[in-house]
Amino acid sequence: MNKIIPIIDIPYDTIYPRVIVCGDPGRAEKIAGRLENVQVVAKSREYWTFNGTYKGVGITVSSHGVGAAGAHVSFEGLILGGAKVIIRVGTCGTLQPGMPQGALIIATAACREEGVTAQLIPQSYPAVASYDVVQAMLDAARDTDAWYRAGIISTGGIFYKGLIPTNNRLMADAGCLAFENEAAMLFVTCSLKGVKAGCICAADGPCFEFVGSEEFDHYPGAMAKAVENEITIALESILKVEV
């Protein structure tokens, strides 16, 4: 019997080197639906993992839940299972004006505002995406009709704002494109383990600190198309990354 990796419950050596991750288990199932020869590897807590093939190449799809701490469990487990390149397909809130509903953001780096990576490595260590992964995603994005931008994003540890101001407005003034909850964790974990990483996110509107949760609109029509586009970009680009 194969030894099981804790919490995400996948057996060692049962996943492919190319891995696509997302927060929502339902989205993981949706991405897996774009594959052939799909098999369920495990469904444990928020961590749902599938194996399949895309254009003849083995791909693993796995969900990591919301937030850096839980996502760290996922990323470490997937790397133990054999991941060599991991691309996150997620959602985000915009930090810059003029971005349309369903804009796609390809992260080149992430500000480490999530409060977890500081327990792994000093804050002076950068959270950066792998250059060849970013380039592959840019190439794939050009073949879609998606509105997209590449640049620095910010990864935070909260979703709803509290009484203490975040650094979101500062990061917006510094030119950060978007705010989400897991990319910095992915970039740091993968860099420390010698694994390639990338992240693409569909923007469902300004972050809560700018508009307030009560006024937030998910733009379901625009988001559905954006998610389909980012899945296509992730699948097409991960084929081109050497592992």
Disulfide bonds with the S-S distance in Angstrom:
none
